[in-house]
Amino acid sequence: MRTTTVQKTTMANLKKTDIPQLIMLIRTNFENAYNFQSEEEGRLLIAYWYDTLKDYPREVVFQSVSNAIKTSDFAPKIKNILDEVDKLVNANKKTDEELWAELVSVLYETHDASCDLRYGDESYRRGTAKLSKIWSELSEEIKAYCVNISGLREIAAMDNESRVFEKGRFLKAMPRIKETLKNRQASEQFLKLAGANGLTLLLGNKKDES
């Protein structure tokens, strides 16, 4: 099966004017789908879909709707589309083994920077700067596992035998960590949407849209 590669940096984000096109695409493939009873009903749906999808690349959203249409027996809802978006966006996410390899690749540099903390002020500042840079460039999953720079330094200080056991703990924890990060992202998106719209799109209250 062919996998679609997502390059978010080279793609334009979705525009509000794209949403009616997406709905029309669904209506073309599913009879009686999204036949609104009023203009207000259509306006609210368009506004809600846009607020939910606007942070994703346009190409990804259109491909996700197309994929949802191909795999659904009924007209896709926003959840079906988000599921397809998630598949495409996460296509380039690192596997658990790749994340462990990333962590191992910075352990020597982390240990070296930690040694700088033992000496004078200038050396301490240099070591602190190195550690901050290493930490800032790590994948979010690794940050969640280590919790903080001190946790990273503890792993860097382990001997080879201890790291073998640490790898087992790491691989066992990754599925839970990834799920937690996914849920946190979903919660942040919900709160952002609710805050931006005063919950009107969720409760169905009328609100002017520019």
C-alpha positions, 0 to 999 in steps of 0.5 A: 500500500502506498504511503502519502508523505507529509511535508508540512513546511512546504504546504499551505494551510487550509482556508475557510473557503475550502470547506464548502468544496470539501462538503460538496465533494462529500455530497457528490459521493453520498446522496442527501449528505449535508443538506442543510435545513437553513443557512445558519446550520450550514454556516455553523458547520462550515465554521466548526469544520474550519476551526477544527481543520485550519491548522493542517495543510490543505493538501492533507485535508483534501487527501483525508476527505478523499480517503474517508470517502473511499473507505466509508459506507456513509457520508464522512463526519469530522471524526472520520476526516480527523482519523484520516488526517492523523494517519497522514500526519503521523506517517513520518513519525518515528517508531519506538526503536527510532526514538530510542536510537535518537536518545542514544545518539545524544547520550555521549554529548549529554554526559560531556556537557554534564561534566562541564557543570562540575567546574567554574562559572564559565564552564558551568554556563557552557555546559548548561547551554549545551544541555539546553540545546540538546534538550530543545532538539529532542523529540517530544516523546523523549522529553516526556520519558525523561521528564527534564534535563536531569532525567536525561543526564541520569540516562547518560550516566548509566553504564552499558548494562544499565542501558539495556534495561533502560531500553526495555523500560523505554520501549514499554513506556512509549505507547502510553507516552504517545497516547498521552501526547495525542490526548493532550494535543486533542485537549489543547485543540478543543480548548483553543476552539472553545476559547476562540468561539466562546463555545458557540460552535459547540452549543449552536448559539448564533455568532457573527463570522467575518 
